[in-house]
């Protein structure tokens, strides 16, 4: 269960945090500091999953997602929106706009890794939230 993860983020501290989280995993980290560079790196690297910051100058995460989804090679690639302004209602809106899920900042390491595993692991859902364990049977 390995693959490339592209993180498109203009904030270097946020970029470094995700890089550190992924360092001890089987995933290869690729970073891009802008939306345009992120699209270019996605086309070059063909990542298994894309983490995409919403608030970026020049081209925001929603526009980047739209441009990626317009490319045939990224119609099925999981794209997770990252934002400091995340609510349950917004999650559904982001999914309607082409994202597979939404992750709130500051990023919780365990939630991030579970979400990544859900999307690019063997039993990956296409969109929605992290699978919750079934209640114990009585």
N, C-alpha and C positions, 0 to 999 in steps of 0.2 A: 504494500500500500504506500507507494511513494509517488511523487510527481512534482511538477514545478508550480510554485505559487507566485503570482505577480501581484505586488502591492503598489497601487498607484496612489501617491500621497505627497502633498507639497510640504508637509511639516517634517523636518528631519528627525525630531525627537520621536514622533509617532512611528516613523519609518524604522528607526533603530529599535524601538520596543518590539515590534512585530518580528524583526530580524532576530532578536535575542530569543523570543519565544520559540521561533521555528528552528533555531540552531540545533537543538537536541532531538530533532525529529528526523524522519526520513525524507522530508520535503526539501526541495531546493528553493531558496528564496531569491526572487528577482525584484528589484525595486525600480520605480520610475517616479521622478519628481514632478511630473505634470501630466495632464490629460493627453496631450499630443504625443509626448514621449511614451506614455503608457500604451497608446494604440500601436505605435511603432514597435515597442518591445513585445507586445502581445503577438503581433504578426511574425516577428522574428523567432520568438521563443516557444510559441504554442503552449501556453501554460495549461495545467489541469484545472486550475481555479484562479479567479481574480478577486482580490480584495480591493475595493474602490472607495476612496474618500469622497464624500459628497461636496463639501465646501472647498473648492479650489479656484484660484484666479484663472482668468482666460477661458477655460472650459471646465464647467462643473462636472461632478460625477454622473449626473443624469444624462448630460449630453454625451459623455464618454461611453456610457452604457448603450445609448441609442446607436452611436456610431459602430461600436463593437458588434451589437446584435444585427446590424445591417450587413455585416461580413459573414458569408456562409460558414466559415470555419469557427465562428463563435456563437452560433445559434444555440448550441447545446452546452457550452462552457458555463459552469456555475460562476455567477458574479454576485458577490456579497457587498452590499453597501455598508460603509462605516460612517457614523455620524454621532456627534455629541447630543443631537436633538432627536432621540428615538422614542417613539411611543408605539403601542400595539396597533393603533389605527394607521400610523405612518408605515408600518411594516407592510400592510396590505397595499397601500398606495405604491410603495417601491416595487413590490412584486408585480403589480399591474404595469409598471413602467419598464419591466424587463429584468429586474434583479431577481435573484433566487431567494435572498433573505436579507435581513438587516441586523447589524450588530452595533450595539451602543458603545460609545467611548465614555470613559476609559475602558479599554478592552480587558476583559477577564480572561486570563490565559486558558483556563479549563473550558470555558464556553467557546472560545475561539477554536481550540483544538478539537473539541467535540463536533462543532459545526463543520470544520474542514473534513474530519473523518466521515461525517454523515454524507457530505457531498461527493467526495472522491474516493471513499472506501467502497467496499464491494456491494453494500446494500444502500446506495446513495439515493435519497429522494431528489426530485427535480426542483422543488421549491417548498417553502414553508418553514416551519420551525424545527428545532432539534427534537428528535424522537424522545419521548418521555418513557421511562420504564413502565411496564404494566404493573398494576398493583398485585401484591402477592395473592395467590388463590387460597381460599379457605376451605 
